[in-house]
Every structure is written in C-alpha cells, then in structure tokens.
C-alpha cells in the first residue's frame, strides 16, 4: 500500500484572499495539490496541465454521487 504524506499550508486567518493549499505525496512522489478558496476547490494533478475546478455546490454534488455508489 502506498505511503501518503500530506502537507497543509493554511492562511493564518479565514480564507479570504489567499487559498489554503494541501500537497499530497505518495511513495515519495507528489500526486497533486488541492487548493481551497471561498469560491471553489481545485485539484492540480501531476498528470493534467489544467486543474479540475469545482464550485462548492458542484463538490457537494460529486461527494453525494460518490457515496450513493458505495
């Protein structure tokens, strides 16, 4: 099983103008980066040139669909 390392860079205050950044490492390689802002969440994968951006409403919908399938 892969060993994952999570790095979190959080702003000192509420997320207003600077995004919270979470870096995900697996087996010594960076897998991607998740940025959290007031308006959306973005996943920057090492395999894609552009991030996947979801509004909070879209993110909620994706999570509901995922759990329905389980």
NORTARA-V948390 format. One record per helix or strand of 3 or more residues. SS is the DSSP state (~ for helix, > for strand). FROM is the first residue (numbers start at 1). LEN is the number of residues. If there is no record, write none. Layout:
ss: (SS | SS)
from: (FROM | FROM)
len: (LEN | LEN)
//
This chain:
ss: (> | > | > | > | > | ~)
from: (4 | 20 | 29 | 40 | 52 | 56)
len: (6 | 7 | 8 | 6 | 4 | 14)
//
